[in-house]
Amino acid sequence: MKAAPAAPTAPKLAVPAAAPAVRLLTIDEGSAGQRLDNFLLRELKGVPKTHVYRVIRAGEVRVNKGRAQADTRLELGDVVRIPPVRLPERAAEDKAAFVPAKEFPVVYEDDHLLAVNKPAGVAVHGGSGVSFGVIEQLRQARPQAKFLELVHRLDKETSGLLLIAKKRSALVALQDQFRDRETGKTYAALVWGDWAANKKVIDVPLLKFTGSDGERWVRAVTSSHDPQAEQAKRSISLVRVAQRFAGHSLLDVTIKTGRTHQIRVHLAHEGHAIVGDPKYGDFEANRQLARGPLRFERMFLHAKQLRFSHPATGAELELLAPLPAECQALLSALGAAA
């Protein structure tokens, strides 16, 4: 006896995505003092800048029910009307991408700022092929934090002190100090060779450019006849020999300017590349060190000391981050071999 045919299954209907709606956001202390355009660009990640500025000019964005300009400074308690804006599908996917929650070793923390000891090999933020970095992982680990923003940057390969602002007022105050060179930033760098004791100042302009490989590079500009000399920026590094080894020198490098890859390019320009530097270093020597008994596989550049004024109290702070274990182990091995 044949079984009765199964009843036809009703087709599944796709549920349309909810249409974007008007949003009313009240400005808290994390956003107070920010320009309206920058606030919107953060709230509407993935929306083209041209569209954001278009809705501002059209008067669709309101602050306390009134029209506002792109450069309007938002104040605590302001109510911002954001018109319906649909995020691109790709942006929505990116936003939903998984970012692991992670804390990093804390060197200093209060209500205004956080200083962590960043490990080598971790980017400070996502972008340029990196899905996420320190700041995104910290935000996931601290969902209750209303505001977390990077004060400055460190290369992915560099370890050490990284400052994060917990209030916009702290971010502005600290970035002003960095921009006006009112901070002291000292790095520990192990270089190949014997650094000359009388070489204490490197004052060589640096120029950023994009190489044929599509990557960002920096080079020293040593002649006024260089066709790109006018585009180069003055860059100053102060160098002190902290310890000498056979074939190596451990340096304390204090930067007076904060150019991209400044220490790496300055030291390589002087003929003493940083040990393990994958971009400007001695590639064969690095390979041998990584594959040899010491197994040192990172760049030996560590942000060890940071001096600045507290953004709220004005008190001078001096933060120190100890060398990572792998760097200490390499120095011990070099010292034992001497």
C-alpha positions in Angstrom: 0.0 0.0 0.0 1.5 3.3 -1.1 2.0 6.0 1.5 0.0 9.1 1.0 2.1 11.9 -0.5 3.4 14.4 1.9 1.7 17.7 2.1 3.5 20.4 0.2 5.7 22.6 2.3 5.0 26.3 2.2 7.9 28.2 0.7 10.0 30.2 3.2 9.7 33.9 2.8 12.8 36.0 3.1 12.4 38.5 6.0 13.2 41.9 4.6 15.8 43.9 6.6 14.3 46.6 8.7 14.3 49.9 7.0 16.7 52.5 8.6 15.0 54.9 11.0 15.8 58.3 12.4 18.1 58.1 15.4 18.3 60.6 18.2 21.6 60.5 20.1 22.4 62.4 23.3 26.1 63.6 23.5 27.9 62.2 26.5 31.3 63.1 27.8 32.9 60.7 25.4 31.8 62.7 22.4 31.6 66.2 23.9 33.9 68.6 22.1 34.0 66.6 18.9 33.1 68.1 15.5 29.8 67.0 14.1 31.3 65.5 10.9 33.7 63.4 12.9 31.0 62.2 15.2 28.8 61.2 12.2 31.7 59.4 10.4 32.2 57.3 13.5 28.5 56.6 14.0 28.0 55.8 10.3 31.0 53.6 9.6 30.9 52.4 6.1 28.9 55.3 4.7 30.9 57.3 2.2 32.2 60.7 3.5 30.5 62.4 0.5 27.1 61.2 1.6 27.7 62.2 5.3 28.6 65.8 4.2 25.6 65.8 1.8 23.1 65.1 4.5 24.7 67.7 6.8 24.5 70.4 4.0 20.9 69.4 3.3 19.9 70.1 6.9 18.9 66.5 7.5 21.2 66.3 10.5 20.0 68.4 13.4 21.6 69.4 16.7 19.0 70.4 19.3 16.4 70.5 16.5 18.4 73.2 14.6 20.5 73.0 11.5 24.3 72.6 12.1 27.5 72.8 10.1 30.1 70.1 9.7 32.5 71.9 12.0 29.9 72.5 14.8 31.4 71.4 18.1 29.1 69.1 20.1 28.5 69.8 23.7 27.5 67.6 26.6 23.8 66.9 26.5 23.3 68.0 22.9 20.7 65.9 21.0 21.8 64.9 17.5 19.2 63.8 14.9 20.7 61.3 12.4 18.5 60.8 9.4 17.8 57.3 8.0 20.9 56.0 6.3 21.4 52.5 5.1 24.8 51.0 5.7 26.4 49.2 2.7 26.0 45.4 3.1 29.8 45.0 3.1 30.1 47.5 5.9 27.5 45.7 7.9 29.3 42.4 7.4 32.6 44.0 8.5 31.0 45.4 11.6 29.6 42.0 12.5 33.0 40.4 12.0 34.2 38.7 15.2 36.7 40.6 17.2 38.0 38.7 20.3 37.8 40.5 23.6 41.3 40.9 25.1 43.0 42.9 27.8 46.6 43.8 27.7 49.2 44.2 30.5 48.2 47.5 32.3 51.1 49.8 33.2 48.8 52.7 34.4 45.1 53.4 34.5 42.7 56.0 36.0 39.5 57.6 35.0 41.1 59.6 32.2 43.7 57.3 30.5 45.0 53.8 30.1 48.6 52.8 29.4 49.2 49.2 28.2 52.4 47.2 27.4 51.6 46.1 23.8 53.3 42.9 22.7 55.1 42.7 19.4 53.2 41.4 16.4 49.9 43.0 17.3 48.6 46.0 15.4 47.2 48.9 17.3 44.1 49.1 15.2 42.5 47.3 12.3 43.0 48.3 8.6 45.5 47.6 5.8 44.8 43.9 5.8 44.5 43.6 9.6 41.0 42.8 10.8 41.4 44.2 14.3 44.0 45.4 16.7 44.6 46.5 20.3 41.9 49.1 20.4 39.1 46.9 18.9 40.0 44.1 21.3 40.0 46.4 24.3 36.5 47.8 23.3 35.2 44.2 23.2 36.7 43.5 26.5 35.3 46.6 28.1 31.8 47.0 26.7 30.9 49.3 29.5 33.5 51.9 28.5 31.9 54.9 26.8 35.1 56.0 25.2 38.4 54.4 24.2 40.6 56.0 21.6 44.3 55.6 20.7 46.4 58.6 21.7 49.3 57.6 19.4 50.5 54.7 17.3 53.2 52.0 17.5 54.3 49.8 14.6 52.9 46.3 14.6 56.4 44.9 15.1 57.2 47.3 18.0 56.3 46.4 21.6 55.9 48.7 24.6 53.9 51.6 26.0 50.7 52.5 24.2 48.4 55.3 25.5 44.6 55.1 25.2 42.3 57.9 26.2 39.1 57.2 28.2 37.6 60.6 27.7 37.6 62.9 24.7 39.1 65.8 26.8 42.0 63.5 27.7 42.5 62.5 24.1 42.6 66.2 22.9 45.0 67.2 25.7 47.4 64.3 25.2 47.4 64.6 21.4 48.2 68.3 21.8 51.3 67.4 24.0 52.4 64.8 21.4 52.0 67.3 18.6 53.8 70.1 20.4 56.6 67.7 21.4 56.0 68.1 25.1 56.4 64.4 25.7 59.4 62.2 26.2 59.4 58.9 24.3 62.4 56.6 24.7 62.8 53.3 23.0 65.2 50.4 23.5 66.7 49.2 20.2 69.2 46.5 19.7 71.2 47.1 16.5 73.9 45.2 14.6 77.4 46.4 15.0 79.3 48.7 17.3 77.6 52.1 17.6 80.0 55.1 17.7 79.9 56.7 21.2 80.1 60.2 19.7 77.1 59.7 17.5 74.4 61.1 19.7 72.1 63.1 17.4 70.5 62.0 14.1 69.0 65.0 12.4 68.0 63.6 9.0 64.8 64.4 7.1 62.5 61.5 6.2 60.2 61.0 3.2 57.3 58.6 3.0 56.5 57.0 -0.3 54.7 54.0 -1.8 57.0 51.4 -3.3 56.5 49.3 -6.5 55.2 46.6 -4.2 52.4 48.9 -3.1 53.7 49.1 0.4 54.4 52.2 2.4 58.1 52.9 2.8 60.3 55.7 4.3 63.7 56.9 3.2 66.3 59.3 4.5 66.8 62.5 2.4 70.4 63.6 2.8 70.8 66.1 -0.1 69.1 69.4 -0.9 69.5 68.4 -4.5 67.2 65.4 -4.0 64.1 66.0 -6.3 61.8 65.3 -3.3 63.8 67.2 -0.7 61.0 69.7 -0.1 58.5 67.0 0.7 60.8 65.4 3.4 60.1 66.3 7.0 62.8 67.1 9.5 63.2 64.2 11.9 65.4 64.2 15.1 66.4 61.2 17.2 68.7 61.3 20.2 70.9 58.1 20.8 72.6 56.8 23.9 74.5 53.5 24.1 73.0 51.6 27.0 75.1 48.4 26.6 77.6 46.9 24.2 77.9 43.3 23.1 80.1 41.5 20.6 78.6 42.5 17.3 75.6 44.4 18.8 74.8 47.6 20.6 71.8 48.2 22.9 70.6 51.8 22.4 68.2 54.1 24.2 66.6 56.2 21.4 64.6 59.3 22.4 62.6 60.8 19.5 62.0 64.5 19.3 59.7 64.1 16.3 57.3 61.3 15.7 57.7 60.4 12.0 56.6 57.1 10.5 59.3 54.4 11.0 61.6 57.2 12.2 63.9 55.1 14.5 64.1 52.2 12.1 65.1 54.3 9.1 67.4 56.6 11.1 69.4 53.7 12.6 69.6 51.8 9.3 70.7 55.0 7.6 73.6 55.2 10.1 74.6 51.6 9.1 73.2 49.9 12.2 69.9 48.4 11.4 67.6 47.1 14.2 67.9 43.4 14.9 65.0 41.6 13.4 63.6 44.5 11.4 61.8 42.9 8.5 61.6 46.0 6.4 64.8 48.0 6.7 67.1 45.4 8.4 69.7 42.9 7.5 67.5 40.1 6.1 70.1 37.4 6.1 71.3 38.1 9.6 67.7 38.2 10.8 67.0 34.8 9.2 70.1 33.2 10.8 69.1 34.6 14.2 65.5 33.4 13.8 66.6 29.9 12.8 69.6 29.6 15.1 69.7 28.4 18.7 68.4 31.7 20.1 65.3 31.6 17.9 64.7 35.3 18.1 61.9 36.0 15.6 60.8 39.6 16.2 62.1 43.1 15.8 64.1 44.4 18.8 62.4 47.8 19.3 60.5 48.4 22.5 58.8 51.6 23.7 60.3 51.6 27.2 59.6 55.0 28.7 57.0 57.7 28.3 56.9 61.0 30.0 54.0 63.5 29.8 51.7 65.7 31.9 48.4 64.2 33.1 45.6 65.5 31.0 43.4 66.4 34.0 45.7 67.2 36.9 48.8 68.4 35.0 51.0 66.2 37.2 54.1 64.9 35.4 53.9 61.1 34.8 56.8 58.9 33.8 55.7 55.4 32.8 58.1 52.4 32.3 57.5 49.1 30.5 60.0 46.4 31.1 61.6 44.6 28.2 59.7 41.5 27.0 61.0 38.1 28.1 62.3 37.2 24.7 64.3 40.4 24.5 65.8 39.9 27.9 66.7 36.3 27.0 68.5 37.5 23.8 70.5 40.1 25.8 71.4 37.4 28.4 72.6 35.1 25.6 74.7 37.8 24.0 76.2 38.8 27.3 77.1 35.2 28.1 78.7 34.8 24.7 80.9 37.9 25.1 
